[in-house]
Amino acid sequence: MKLLVDNNLPPRLGRGLGAFFDDMHTVVHIRDKFGTGSLKDEEWIELLGREGRWCVLTADRNIAKKRPSRHIFSHAGLIGFFPAPAVAKWPIERQCARVLTLWPKLVSISETVASGFYEISATGDRLRAM
């Protein structure tokens, strides 16, 4: 799986997951991939779409809810994983633990779905389609 961690989540989350999954998956923070965190959503979405098969971990729920971002994201063939608002407020180590707990589900979705929007809830072992 290729996973981009968006700018509204800490770079150390992306770097930590990247180090943990080093030889199995590609996990990178947006600042490390593009050299900046100030790209407009439309720009990085288009760039990832051109590369193909990217997933995005982001707390920016506007991407999943508002036009034109939702349409651009979906059209680019990206899969979004969005921590629930309560999860996004957790300390970084707890957020990381939650992502690791659900990692097999994230990988499964990345291998079976062309694009989509999924919420990472605070409890349970399922990802809810948004």
N, CA, C and O atoms as a Tinker XYZ file with bonds, in Angstrom:
   520  protein
     1  N      0.847000   -1.172000    0.000000    73     2
     2  CA     0.000000    0.000000    0.000000    64     1     3
     3  C      0.893000    1.236000    0.000000    63     2     4     5
     4  O      1.964000    1.249000    0.608000    81     3
     5  N      0.434000    2.265000   -0.689000    73     3     6
     6  CA     1.082000    3.571000   -0.669000    64     5     7
     7  C      0.151000    4.517000    0.084000    63     6     8     9
     8  O     -0.996000    4.723000   -0.314000    81     7
     9  N      0.658000    5.093000    1.179000    73     7    10
    10  CA    -0.162000    5.947000    2.031000    64     9    11
    11  C      0.517000    7.286000    2.239000    63    10    12    13
    12  O      1.658000    7.353000    2.696000    81    11
    13  N     -0.201000    8.359000    1.897000    73    11    14
    14  CA     0.255000    9.716000    2.160000    64    13    15
    15  C     -0.436000   10.206000    3.424000    63    14    16    17
    16  O     -1.657000   10.103000    3.541000    81    15
    17  N      0.333000   10.737000    4.369000    73    15    18
    18  CA    -0.227000   11.358000    5.562000    64    17    19
    19  C     -0.293000   12.853000    5.289000    63    18    20    21
    20  O      0.720000   13.499000    5.020000    81    19
    21  N     -1.505000   13.386000    5.362000    73    19    22
    22  CA    -1.751000   14.777000    4.992000    64    21    23
    23  C     -1.188000   15.741000    6.027000    63    22    24    25
    24  O     -0.806000   15.348000    7.130000    81    23
    25  N     -1.147000   17.007000    5.644000    73    23    26
    26  CA    -0.524000   18.069000    6.426000    64    25    27
    27  C     -1.210000   18.353000    7.752000    63    26    28    29
    28  O     -0.595000   18.943000    8.640000    81    27
    29  N     -2.465000   17.950000    7.913000    73    27    30
    30  CA    -3.148000   18.230000    9.174000    64    29    31
    31  C     -2.889000   17.152000   10.223000    63    30    32    33
    32  O     -3.471000   17.185000   11.307000    81    31
    33  N     -2.024000   16.205000    9.905000    73    31    34
    34  CA    -1.546000   15.219000   10.870000    64    33    35
    35  C     -0.030000   15.384000   10.971000    63    34    36    37
    36  O      0.614000   15.786000   10.002000    81    35
    37  N      0.534000   15.081000   12.120000    73    35    38
    38  CA     1.959000   15.357000   12.343000    64    37    39
    39  C      2.887000   14.577000   11.415000    63    38    40    41
    40  O      2.640000   13.406000   11.128000    81    39
    41  N      3.949000   15.220000   10.948000    73    39    42
    42  CA     4.933000   14.516000   10.123000    64    41    43
    43  C      5.485000   13.267000   10.807000    63    42    44    45
    44  O      5.770000   12.273000   10.140000    81    43
    45  N      5.637000   13.309000   12.128000    73    43    46
    46  CA     6.200000   12.142000   12.820000    64    45    47
    47  C      5.276000   10.939000   12.751000    63    46    48    49
    48  O      5.743000    9.808000   12.884000    81    47
    49  N      3.964000   11.147000   12.546000    73    47    50
    50  CA     3.063000   10.017000   12.341000    64    49    51
    51  C      3.404000    9.325000   11.021000    63    50    52    53
    52  O      3.522000    8.101000   10.966000    81    51
    53  N      3.561000   10.109000    9.972000    73    51    54
    54  CA     3.931000    9.545000    8.672000    64    53    55
    55  C      5.303000    8.903000    8.705000    63    54    56    57
    56  O      5.501000    7.817000    8.160000    81    55
    57  N      6.243000    9.567000    9.337000    73    55    58
    58  CA     7.608000    9.023000    9.402000    64    57    59
    59  C      7.668000    7.763000   10.251000    63    58    60    61
    60  O      8.373000    6.811000    9.913000    81    59
    61  N      6.928000    7.757000   11.355000    73    59    62
    62  CA     6.909000    6.581000   12.229000    64    61    63
    63  C      6.298000    5.372000   11.539000    63    62    64    65
    64  O      6.847000    4.271000   11.597000    81    63
    65  N      5.158000    5.580000   10.885000    73    63    66
    66  CA     4.532000    4.479000   10.140000    64    65    67
    67  C      5.425000    4.057000    8.979000    63    66    68    69
    68  O      5.533000    2.870000    8.672000    81    67
    69  N      6.063000    5.031000    8.335000    73    67    70
    70  CA     6.970000    4.720000    7.237000    64    69    71
    71  C      8.134000    3.852000    7.684000    63    70    72    73
    72  O      8.518000    2.917000    6.982000    81    71
    73  N      8.698000    4.155000    8.849000    73    71    74
    74  CA     9.804000    3.357000    9.378000    64    73    75
    75  C      9.319000    1.968000    9.784000    63    74    76    77
    76  O     10.007000    0.972000    9.556000    81    75
    77  N      8.144000    1.907000   10.377000    73    75    78
    78  CA     7.603000    0.619000   10.835000    64    77    79
    79  C      7.347000   -0.326000    9.665000    63    78    80    81
    80  O      7.632000   -1.520000    9.756000    81    79
    81  N      6.813000    0.203000    8.570000    73    79    82
    82  CA     6.447000   -0.618000    7.409000    64    81    83
    83  C      7.465000   -0.510000    6.277000    63    82    84    85
    84  O      7.125000   -0.761000    5.121000    81    83
    85  N      8.688000   -0.145000    6.585000    73    83    86
    86  CA     9.721000    0.204000    5.621000    64    85    87
    87  C      9.771000   -0.671000    4.370000    63    86    88    89
    88  O      9.692000   -0.134000    3.265000    81    87
    89  N      9.894000   -1.958000    4.490000    73    87    90
    90  CA    10.043000   -2.815000    3.312000    64    89    91
    91  C      8.735000   -3.403000    2.807000    63    90    92    93
    92  O      8.726000   -4.145000    1.825000    81    91
    93  N      7.618000   -3.075000    3.477000    73    91    94
    94  CA     6.335000   -3.672000    3.097000    64    93    95
    95  C      5.398000   -2.688000    2.405000    63    94    96    97
    96  O      4.671000   -3.055000    1.482000    81    95
    97  N      5.423000   -1.441000    2.856000    73    95    98
    98  CA     4.507000   -0.426000    2.345000    64    97    99
    99  C      5.255000    0.902000    2.241000    63    98   100   101
   100  O      6.300000    1.093000    2.863000    81    99
   101  N      4.708000    1.801000    1.455000    73    99   102
   102  CA     5.240000    3.161000    1.370000    64   101   103
   103  C      4.332000    4.068000    2.178000    63   102   104   105
   104  O      3.150000    4.209000    1.863000    81   103
   105  N      4.872000    4.681000    3.213000    73   103   106
   106  CA     4.124000    5.650000    4.017000    64   105   107
   107  C      4.978000    6.900000    4.107000    63   106   108   109
   108  O      6.135000    6.849000    4.524000    81   107
   109  N      4.397000    8.019000    3.713000    73   107   110
   110  CA     5.162000    9.266000    3.664000    64   109   111
   111  C      4.253000   10.440000    4.032000    63   110   112   113
   112  O      3.072000   10.461000    3.687000    81   111
   113  N      4.824000   11.409000    4.736000    73   111   114
   114  CA     4.088000   12.628000    5.045000    64   113   115
   115  C      4.147000   13.549000    3.830000    63   114   116   117
   116  O      5.125000   13.529000    3.083000    81   115
   117  N      3.128000   14.340000    3.635000    73   115   118
   118  CA     3.035000   15.219000    2.472000    64   117   119
   119  C      4.249000   16.151000    2.363000    63   118   120   121
   120  O      4.715000   16.432000    1.259000    81   119
   121  N      4.759000   16.628000    3.500000    73   119   122
   122  CA     5.928000   17.530000    3.468000    64   121   123
   123  C      7.161000   16.814000    2.950000    63   122   124   125
   124  O      7.990000   17.409000    2.261000    81   123
   125  N      7.282000   15.536000    3.281000    73   123   126
   126  CA     8.440000   14.772000    2.826000    64   125   127
   127  C      8.307000   14.376000    1.360000    63   126   128   129
   128  O      9.308000   14.302000    0.648000    81   127
   129  N      7.106000   14.124000    0.908000    73   127   130
   130  CA     6.904000   13.725000   -0.490000    64   129   131
   131  C      7.080000   14.895000   -1.446000    63   130   132   133
   132  O      7.727000   14.765000   -2.485000    81   131
   133  N      6.501000   16.038000   -1.093000    73   131   134
   134  CA     6.485000   17.171000   -2.011000    64   133   135
   135  C      7.402000   18.326000   -1.587000    63   134   136   137
   136  O      7.505000   19.324000   -2.300000    81   135
   137  N      8.066000   18.196000   -0.437000    73   135   138
   138  CA     8.982000   19.236000    0.009000    64   137   139
   139  C      8.308000   20.444000    0.613000    63   138   140   141
   140  O      8.970000   21.417000    0.973000    81   139
   141  N      6.987000   20.388000    0.726000    73   139   142
   142  CA     6.221000   21.494000    1.306000    64   141   143
   143  C      4.884000   20.962000    1.800000    63   142   144   145
   144  O      4.391000   19.940000    1.325000    81   143
   145  N      4.315000   21.665000    2.750000    73   143   146
   146  CA     2.978000   21.324000    3.222000    64   145   147
   147  C      1.962000   22.342000    2.770000    63   146   148   149
   148  O      0.816000   22.324000    3.218000    81   147
   149  N      2.376000   23.238000    1.879000    73   147   150
   150  CA     1.492000   24.340000    1.495000    64   149   151
   151  C      0.836000   24.166000    0.126000    63   150   152   153
   152  O      0.265000   25.115000   -0.411000    81   151
   153  N      0.910000   22.974000   -0.435000    73   151   154
   154  CA     0.199000   22.741000   -1.699000    64   153   155
   155  C     -1.304000   22.789000   -1.467000    63   154   156   157
   156  O     -1.791000   22.369000   -0.418000    81   155
   157  N     -2.026000   23.295000   -2.436000    73   155   158
   158  CA    -3.485000   23.244000   -2.368000    64   157   159
   159  C     -3.920000   21.792000   -2.529000    63   158   160   161
   160  O     -3.258000   21.002000   -3.202000    81   159
   161  N     -5.047000   21.453000   -1.899000    73   159   162
   162  CA    -5.544000   20.079000   -1.990000    64   161   163
   163  C     -5.627000   19.603000   -3.431000    63   162   164   165
   164  O     -5.229000   18.481000   -3.743000    81   163
   165  N     -6.144000   20.456000   -4.309000    73   163   166
   166  CA    -6.316000   20.062000   -5.705000    64   165   167
   167  C     -4.984000   19.689000   -6.365000    63   166   168   169
   168  O     -4.934000   18.811000   -7.226000    81   167
   169  N     -3.918000   20.359000   -5.957000    73   167   170
   170  CA    -2.605000   20.099000   -6.554000    64   169   171
   171  C     -2.070000   18.726000   -6.162000    63   170   172   173
   172  O     -1.716000   17.927000   -7.029000    81   171
   173  N     -2.008000   18.445000   -4.843000    73   171   174
   174  CA    -1.441000   17.162000   -4.435000    64   173   175
   175  C     -2.353000   15.998000   -4.796000    63   174   176   177
   176  O     -1.872000   14.897000   -5.062000    81   175
   177  N     -3.666000   16.228000   -4.810000    73   175   178
   178  CA    -4.594000   15.170000   -5.217000    64   177   179
   179  C     -4.325000   14.786000   -6.673000    63   178   180   181
   180  O     -4.257000   13.603000   -7.007000    81   179
   181  N     -4.173000   15.787000   -7.531000    73   179   182
   182  CA    -3.899000   15.520000   -8.943000    64   181   183
   183  C     -2.558000   14.791000   -9.129000    63   182   184   185
   184  O     -2.460000   13.856000   -9.924000    81   183
   185  N     -1.543000   15.221000   -8.400000    73   183   186
   186  CA    -0.225000   14.578000   -8.511000    64   185   187
   187  C     -0.273000   13.118000   -8.074000    63   186   188   189
   188  O      0.290000   12.251000   -8.743000    81   187
   189  N     -0.938000   12.844000   -6.964000    73   187   190
   190  CA    -1.062000   11.452000   -6.506000    64   189   191
   191  C     -1.895000   10.629000   -7.484000    63   190   192   193
   192  O     -1.594000    9.463000   -7.739000    81   191
   193  N     -2.929000   11.236000   -8.019000    73   191   194
   194  CA    -3.770000   10.538000   -8.990000    64   193   195
   195  C     -2.985000   10.115000  -10.221000    63   194   196   197
   196  O     -3.205000    9.029000  -10.758000    81   195
   197  N     -2.079000   10.959000  -10.665000    73   195   198
   198  CA    -1.246000   10.612000  -11.827000    64   197   199
   199  C     -0.322000    9.437000  -11.520000    63   198   200   201
   200  O     -0.064000    8.604000  -12.389000    81   199
   201  N      0.174000    9.371000  -10.289000    73   199   202
   202  CA     1.042000    8.253000   -9.903000    64   201   203
   203  C      0.248000    6.956000   -9.757000    63   202   204   205
   204  O      0.751000    5.877000  -10.068000    81   203
   205  N     -0.980000    7.065000   -9.290000    73   203   206
   206  CA    -1.862000    5.908000   -9.178000    64   205   207
   207  C     -1.725000    5.119000   -7.889000    63   206   208   209
   208  O     -0.644000    5.004000   -7.311000    81   207
   209  N     -2.854000    4.580000   -7.460000    73   207   210
   210  CA    -2.985000    3.647000   -6.332000    64   209   211
   211  C     -2.518000    4.207000   -4.989000    63   210   212   213
   212  O     -1.953000    3.472000   -4.179000    81   211
   213  N     -2.744000    5.487000   -4.744000    73   211   214
   214  CA    -2.402000    6.081000   -3.461000    64   213   215
   215  C     -3.605000    6.101000   -2.537000    63   214   216   217
   216  O     -4.745000    6.249000   -2.977000    81   215
   217  N     -3.333000    5.949000   -1.252000    73   215   218
   218  CA    -4.306000    6.164000   -0.190000    64   217   219
   219  C     -3.836000    7.377000    0.595000    63   218   220   221
   220  O     -2.653000    7.717000    0.578000    81   219
   221  N     -4.766000    8.027000    1.281000    73   219   222
   222  CA    -4.446000    9.239000    2.029000    64   221   223
   223  C     -5.041000    9.130000    3.428000    63   222   224   225
   224  O     -6.223000    8.825000    3.587000    81   223
   225  N     -4.221000    9.379000    4.429000    73   223   226
   226  CA    -4.681000    9.478000    5.813000    64   225   227
   227  C     -4.741000   10.961000    6.140000    63   226   228   229
   228  O     -3.716000   11.642000    6.155000    81   227
   229  N     -5.934000   11.456000    6.399000    73   227   230
   230  CA    -6.105000   12.890000    6.621000    64   229   231
   231  C     -7.238000   13.163000    7.602000    63   230   232   233
   232  O     -8.235000   12.441000    7.638000    81   231
   233  N     -7.070000   14.208000    8.391000    73   231   234
   234  CA    -8.132000   14.655000    9.290000    64   233   235
   235  C     -8.979000   15.749000    8.640000    63   234   236   237
   236  O     -9.887000   16.285000    9.274000    81   235
   237  N     -8.692000   16.082000    7.390000    73   235   238
   238  CA    -9.445000   17.107000    6.655000    64   237   239
   239  C    -10.701000   16.481000    6.066000    63   238   240   241
   240  O    -10.701000   16.024000    4.923000    81   239
   241  N    -11.751000   16.463000    6.839000    73   239   242
   242  CA   -12.999000   15.821000    6.423000    64   241   243
   243  C    -13.699000   16.587000    5.297000    63   242   244   245
   244  O    -14.606000   16.051000    4.661000    81   243
   245  N    -13.292000   17.824000    5.047000    73   243   246
   246  CA   -13.868000   18.576000    3.932000    64   245   247
   247  C    -13.594000   17.895000    2.596000    63   246   248   249
   248  O    -14.377000   18.022000    1.655000    81   247
   249  N    -12.475000   17.171000    2.520000    73   247   250
   250  CA   -12.156000   16.450000    1.284000    64   249   251
   251  C    -13.247000   15.432000    0.977000    63   250   252   253
   252  O    -13.598000   15.225000   -0.184000    81   251
   253  N    -13.775000   14.803000    2.005000    73   251   254
   254  CA   -14.804000   13.774000    1.820000    64   253   255
   255  C    -16.207000   14.355000    1.701000    63   254   256   257
   256  O    -17.107000   13.700000    1.177000    81   255
   257  N    -16.397000   15.569000    2.180000    73   255   258
   258  CA   -17.758000   16.095000    2.278000    64   257   259
   259  C    -18.101000   17.189000    1.277000    63   258   260   261
   260  O    -19.260000   17.319000    0.884000    81   259
   261  N    -17.122000   17.974000    0.858000    73   259   262
   262  CA   -17.442000   19.159000    0.061000    64   261   263
   263  C    -16.960000   19.035000   -1.371000    63   262   264   265
   264  O    -15.941000   18.407000   -1.659000    81   263
   265  N    -17.727000   19.657000   -2.261000    73   263   266
   266  CA   -17.306000   19.794000   -3.644000    64   265   267
   267  C    -16.456000   21.041000   -3.748000    63   266   268   269
   268  O    -16.693000   21.975000   -2.982000    81   267
   269  N    -15.519000   21.120000   -4.607000    73   267   270
   270  CA   -15.178000   20.128000   -5.613000    64   269   271
   271  C    -14.191000   19.081000   -5.116000    63   270   272   273
   272  O    -13.876000   18.140000   -5.844000    81   271
   273  N    -13.690000   19.229000   -3.868000    73   271   274
   274  CA   -12.650000   18.319000   -3.377000    64   273   275
   275  C    -13.044000   16.853000   -3.469000    63   274   276   277
   276  O    -12.246000   16.021000   -3.900000    81   275
   277  N    -14.272000   16.531000   -3.064000    73   275   278
   278  CA   -14.714000   15.131000   -3.080000    64   277   279
   279  C    -14.656000   14.573000   -4.504000    63   278   280   281
   280  O    -14.172000   13.462000   -4.723000    81   279
   281  N    -15.143000   15.337000   -5.452000    73   279   282
   282  CA   -15.159000   14.888000   -6.846000    64   281   283
   283  C    -13.730000   14.721000   -7.386000    63   282   284   285
   284  O    -13.423000   13.720000   -8.034000    81   283
   285  N    -12.873000   15.689000   -7.123000    73   283   286
   286  CA   -11.487000   15.634000   -7.607000    64   285   287
   287  C    -10.766000   14.428000   -7.004000    63   286   288   289
   288  O    -10.055000   13.708000   -7.706000    81   287
   289  N    -10.952000   14.215000   -5.709000    73   287   290
   290  CA   -10.323000   13.103000   -4.993000    64   289   291
   291  C    -10.782000   11.765000   -5.567000    63   290   292   293
   292  O     -9.968000   10.885000   -5.846000    81   291
   293  N    -12.075000   11.628000   -5.738000    73   291   294
   294  CA   -12.640000   10.389000   -6.278000    64   293   295
   295  C    -12.190000   10.160000   -7.718000    63   294   296   297
   296  O    -11.806000    9.049000   -8.084000    81   295
   297  N    -12.237000   11.207000   -8.526000    73   295   298
   298  CA   -11.833000   11.113000   -9.932000    64   297   299
   299  C    -10.354000   10.744000  -10.074000    63   298   300   301
   300  O     -9.964000   10.109000  -11.054000    81   299
   301  N     -9.535000   11.138000   -9.103000    73   299   302
   302  CA    -8.104000   10.830000   -9.125000    64   301   303
   303  C     -7.829000    9.374000   -8.742000    63   302   304   305
   304  O     -6.697000    8.905000   -8.859000    81   303
   305  N     -8.862000    8.661000   -8.285000    73   303   306
   306  CA    -8.686000    7.258000   -7.924000    64   305   307
   307  C     -7.999000    7.061000   -6.584000    63   306   308   309
   308  O     -7.307000    6.064000   -6.378000    81   307
   309  N     -8.186000    8.006000   -5.675000    73   307   310
   310  CA    -7.571000    7.910000   -4.364000    64   309   311
   311  C     -8.534000    7.298000   -3.354000    63   310   312   313
   312  O     -9.752000    7.347000   -3.521000    81   311
   313  N     -7.963000    6.727000   -2.314000    73   311   314
   314  CA    -8.742000    6.180000   -1.205000    64   313   315
   315  C     -8.382000    6.988000    0.025000    63   314   316   317
   316  O     -7.206000    7.122000    0.363000    81   315
   317  N     -9.386000    7.525000    0.696000    73   315   318
   318  CA    -9.157000    8.361000    1.870000    64   317   319
   319  C     -9.556000    7.673000    3.155000    63   318   320   321
   320  O    -10.616000    7.054000    3.246000    81   319
   321  N     -8.690000    7.791000    4.147000    73   319   322
   322  CA    -8.971000    7.302000    5.489000    64   321   323
   323  C     -8.990000    8.513000    6.413000    63   322   324   325
   324  O     -7.997000    9.228000    6.540000    81   323
   325  N    -10.135000    8.732000    7.056000    73   323   326
   326  CA   -10.376000    9.937000    7.829000    64   325   327
   327  C    -10.642000    9.585000    9.287000    63   326   328   329
   328  O    -11.678000    8.995000    9.593000    81   327
   329  N     -9.730000    9.933000   10.197000    73   327   330
   330  CA   -10.013000    9.692000   11.608000    64   329   331
   331  C    -11.284000   10.436000   12.018000    63   330   332   333
   332  O    -11.490000   11.588000   11.635000    81   331
   333  N    -12.126000    9.771000   12.796000    73   331   334
   334  CA   -13.298000   10.435000   13.349000    64   333   335
   335  C    -12.828000   11.637000   14.165000    63   334   336   337
   336  O    -11.701000   11.634000   14.660000    81   335
   337  N    -13.665000   12.665000   14.317000    73   335   338
   338  CA   -13.240000   13.858000   15.063000    64   337   339
   339  C    -12.652000   13.538000   16.439000    63   338   340   341
   340  O    -11.673000   14.163000   16.847000    81   339
   341  N    -13.226000   12.585000   17.151000    73   339   342
   342  CA   -12.690000   12.219000   18.467000    64   341   343
   343  C    -11.290000   11.629000   18.347000    63   342   344   345
   344  O    -10.418000   11.924000   19.164000    81   343
   345  N    -11.073000   10.802000   17.337000    73   343   346
   346  CA    -9.760000   10.180000   17.126000    64   345   347
   347  C     -8.719000   11.236000   16.760000    63   346   348   349
   348  O     -7.575000   11.164000   17.209000    81   347
   349  N     -9.111000   12.206000   15.955000    73   347   350
   350  CA    -8.184000   13.261000   15.527000    64   349   351
   351  C     -7.691000   14.105000   16.706000    63   350   352   353
   352  O     -6.647000   14.751000   16.614000    81   351
   353  N     -8.436000   14.100000   17.806000    73   351   354
   354  CA    -8.045000   14.875000   18.992000    64   353   355
   355  C     -7.168000   14.080000   19.954000    63   354   356   357
   356  O     -6.620000   14.642000   20.903000    81   355
   357  N     -7.034000   12.795000   19.718000    73   355   358
   358  CA    -6.220000   11.956000   20.597000    64   357   359
   359  C     -4.747000   12.320000   20.505000    63   358   360   361
   360  O     -4.313000   12.911000   19.516000    81   359
   361  N     -3.968000   11.968000   21.537000    73   359   362
   362  CA    -2.506000   12.118000   21.434000    64   361   363
   363  C     -1.976000   11.268000   20.276000    63   362   364   365
   364  O     -2.580000   10.263000   19.900000    81   363
   365  N     -0.857000   11.682000   19.729000    73   363   366
   366  CA    -0.307000   11.059000   18.530000    64   365   367
   367  C     -0.069000    9.560000   18.702000    63   366   368   369
   368  O     -0.314000    8.793000   17.771000    81   367
   369  N      0.404000    9.127000   19.878000    73   367   370
   370  CA     0.673000    7.708000   20.066000    64   369   371
   371  C     -0.614000    6.882000   20.051000    63   370   372   373
   372  O     -0.612000    5.734000   19.608000    81   371
   373  N     -1.697000    7.459000   20.528000    73   371   374
   374  CA    -2.985000    6.748000   20.501000    64   373   375
   375  C     -3.549000    6.697000   19.074000    63   374   376   377
   376  O     -4.120000    5.684000   18.669000    81   375
   377  N     -3.390000    7.783000   18.318000    73   375   378
   378  CA    -3.801000    7.778000   16.909000    64   377   379
   379  C     -3.025000    6.709000   16.148000    63   378   380   381
   380  O     -3.598000    5.955000   15.362000    81   379
   381  N     -1.724000    6.651000   16.386000    73   379   382
   382  CA    -0.883000    5.673000   15.709000    64   381   383
   383  C     -1.320000    4.252000   16.064000    63   382   384   385
   384  O     -1.394000    3.387000   15.192000    81   383
   385  N     -1.605000    4.018000   17.332000    73   383   386
   386  CA    -2.062000    2.692000   17.765000    64   385   387
   387  C     -3.367000    2.312000   17.064000    63   386   388   389
   388  O     -3.560000    1.156000   16.687000    81   387
   389  N     -4.247000    3.273000   16.896000    73   387   390
   390  CA    -5.532000    2.999000   16.235000    64   389   391
   391  C     -5.311000    2.646000   14.766000    63   390   392   393
   392  O     -5.917000    1.704000   14.256000    81   391
   393  N     -4.459000    3.384000   14.097000    73   391   394
   394  CA    -4.152000    3.097000   12.694000    64   393   395
   395  C     -3.506000    1.714000   12.578000    63   394   396   397
   396  O     -3.844000    0.947000   11.677000    81   395
   397  N     -2.590000    1.396000   13.477000    73   395   398
   398  CA    -1.942000    0.085000   13.436000    64   397   399
   399  C     -2.943000   -1.042000   13.690000    63   398   400   401
   400  O     -2.855000   -2.101000   13.067000    81   399
   401  N     -3.886000   -0.823000   14.592000    73   399   402
   402  CA    -4.914000   -1.829000   14.869000    64   401   403
   403  C     -5.733000   -2.122000   13.618000    63   402   404   405
   404  O     -6.086000   -3.271000   13.353000    81   403
   405  N     -6.033000   -1.078000   12.853000    73   403   406
   406  CA    -6.868000   -1.228000   11.662000    64   405   407
   407  C     -6.067000   -1.442000   10.385000    63   406   408   409
   408  O     -6.650000   -1.574000    9.309000    81   407
   409  N     -4.741000   -1.479000   10.485000    73   407   410
   410  CA    -3.891000   -1.565000    9.302000    64   409   411
   411  C     -4.296000   -2.673000    8.327000    63   410   412   413
   412  O     -4.377000   -2.410000    7.128000    81   411
   413  N     -4.556000   -3.903000    8.792000    73   411   414
   414  CA    -4.957000   -4.945000    7.829000    64   413   415
   415  C     -6.218000   -4.568000    7.040000    63   414   416   417
   416  O     -6.339000   -4.934000    5.870000    81   415
   417  N     -7.144000   -3.854000    7.650000    73   415   418
   418  CA    -8.353000   -3.398000    6.948000    64   417   419
   419  C     -8.004000   -2.337000    5.916000    63   418   420   421
   420  O     -8.530000   -2.352000    4.803000    81   419
   421  N     -7.113000   -1.411000    6.283000    73   419   422
   422  CA    -6.692000   -0.384000    5.340000    64   421   423
   423  C     -6.039000   -1.013000    4.112000    63   422   424   425
   424  O     -6.327000   -0.627000    2.979000    81   423
   425  N     -5.166000   -1.975000    4.347000    73   423   426
   426  CA    -4.485000   -2.653000    3.242000    64   425   427
   427  C     -5.497000   -3.385000    2.372000    63   426   428   429
   428  O     -5.423000   -3.323000    1.145000    81   427
   429  N     -6.436000   -4.076000    2.999000    73   427   430
   430  CA    -7.454000   -4.813000    2.243000    64   429   431
   431  C     -8.268000   -3.873000    1.352000    63   430   432   433
   432  O     -8.512000   -4.174000    0.184000    81   431
   433  N     -8.682000   -2.748000    1.901000    73   431   434
   434  CA    -9.432000   -1.759000    1.116000    64   433   435
   435  C     -8.572000   -1.238000   -0.029000    63   434   436   437
   436  O     -9.057000   -1.081000   -1.150000    81   435
   437  N     -7.300000   -0.971000    0.248000    73   435   438
   438  CA    -6.419000   -0.435000   -0.799000    64   437   439
   439  C     -6.246000   -1.415000   -1.958000    63   438   440   441
   440  O     -5.959000   -1.005000   -3.083000    81   439
   441  N     -6.419000   -2.697000   -1.687000    73   439   442
   442  CA    -6.237000   -3.723000   -2.713000    64   441   443
   443  C     -7.525000   -4.086000   -3.448000    63   442   444   445
   444  O     -7.479000   -4.732000   -4.495000    81   443
   445  N     -8.671000   -3.677000   -2.908000    73   443   446
   446  CA    -9.939000   -4.125000   -3.487000    64   445   447
   447  C    -10.861000   -3.010000   -3.964000    63   446   448   449
   448  O    -11.857000   -3.282000   -4.635000    81   447
   449  N    -10.547000   -1.762000   -3.632000    73   447   450
   450  CA   -11.427000   -0.643000   -3.957000    64   449   451
   451  C    -10.685000    0.323000   -4.877000    63   450   452   453
   452  O     -9.505000    0.601000   -4.666000    81   451
   453  N    -11.371000    0.831000   -5.888000    73   451   454
   454  CA   -10.747000    1.765000   -6.826000    64   453   455
   455  C    -10.578000    3.156000   -6.220000    63   454   456   457
   456  O     -9.551000    3.800000   -6.432000    81   455
   457  N    -11.560000    3.617000   -5.481000    73   455   458
   458  CA   -11.480000    4.884000   -4.757000    64   457   459
   459  C    -12.585000    4.887000   -3.712000    63   458   460   461
   460  O    -13.555000    4.137000   -3.820000    81   459
   461  N    -12.434000    5.732000   -2.702000    73   459   462
   462  CA   -13.460000    5.775000   -1.670000    64   461   463
   463  C    -13.040000    6.618000   -0.486000    63   462   464   465
   464  O    -11.925000    7.137000   -0.423000    81   463
   465  N    -13.970000    6.741000    0.455000    73   463   466
   466  CA   -13.813000    7.574000    1.638000    64   465   467
   467  C    -14.240000    6.739000    2.845000    63   466   468   469
   468  O    -15.364000    6.237000    2.885000    81   467
   469  N    -13.355000    6.589000    3.822000    73   467   470
   470  CA   -13.614000    5.717000    4.967000    64   469   471
   471  C    -13.241000    6.415000    6.265000    63   470   472   473
   472  O    -12.217000    7.091000    6.356000    81   471
   473  N    -14.097000    6.235000    7.269000    73   471   474
   474  CA   -13.853000    6.827000    8.577000    64   473   475
   475  C    -13.197000    5.818000    9.500000    63   474   476   477
   476  O    -13.607000    4.660000    9.578000    81   475
   477  N    -12.171000    6.281000   10.198000    73   475   478
   478  CA   -11.516000    5.497000   11.239000    64   477   479
   479  C    -12.186000    5.880000   12.552000    63   478   480   481
   480  O    -11.945000    6.961000   13.090000    81   479
   481  N    -13.022000    4.993000   13.061000    73   479   482
   482  CA   -13.759000    5.291000   14.283000    64   481   483
   483  C    -12.907000    5.028000   15.525000    63   482   484   485
   484  O    -11.822000    4.452000   15.440000    81   483
   485  N    -13.410000    5.455000   16.659000    73   483   486
   486  CA   -12.689000    5.297000   17.916000    64   485   487
   487  C    -12.750000    3.863000   18.443000    63   486   488   489
   488  O    -11.896000    3.455000   19.230000    81   487
   489  N    -13.737000    3.114000   18.021000    73   487   490
   490  CA   -13.907000    1.742000   18.514000    64   489   491
   491  C    -14.243000    0.814000   17.358000    63   490   492   493
   492  O    -14.539000    1.268000   16.252000    81   491
   493  N    -14.195000   -0.470000   17.616000    73   491   494
   494  CA   -14.566000   -1.455000   16.619000    64   493   495
   495  C    -13.440000   -1.774000   15.661000    63   494   496   497
   496  O    -12.354000   -1.198000   15.725000    81   495
   497  N    -13.730000   -2.708000   14.771000    73   495   498
   498  CA   -12.685000   -3.156000   13.835000    64   497   499
   499  C    -13.106000   -2.969000   12.384000    63   498   500   501
   500  O    -12.579000   -3.634000   11.492000    81   499
   501  N    -14.052000   -2.070000   12.144000    73   499   502
   502  CA   -14.505000   -1.789000   10.791000    64   501   503
   503  C    -14.262000   -0.325000   10.440000    63   502   504   505
   504  O    -14.186000    0.549000   11.303000    81   503
   505  N    -14.145000   -0.102000    9.142000    73   503   506
   506  CA   -14.063000    1.248000    8.626000    64   505   507
   507  C    -15.401000    1.587000    7.983000    63   506   508   509
   508  O    -15.897000    0.828000    7.150000    81   507
   509  N    -15.982000    2.699000    8.355000    73   507   510
   510  CA   -17.285000    3.086000    7.831000    64   509   511
   511  C    -17.115000    3.905000    6.566000    63   510   512   513
   512  O    -16.360000    4.877000    6.537000    81   511
   513  N    -17.835000    3.497000    5.503000    73   511   514
   514  CA   -17.828000    4.285000    4.263000    64   513   515
   515  C    -18.496000    5.631000    4.551000    63   514   516   517
   516  O    -19.501000    5.707000    5.258000    81   515
   517  N    -17.911000    6.688000    3.987000    73   515   518
   518  CA   -18.451000    8.041000    4.206000    64   517   519
   519  C    -19.190000    8.516000    2.959000    63   518   520
   520  O    -19.717000    9.628000    2.940000    81   519
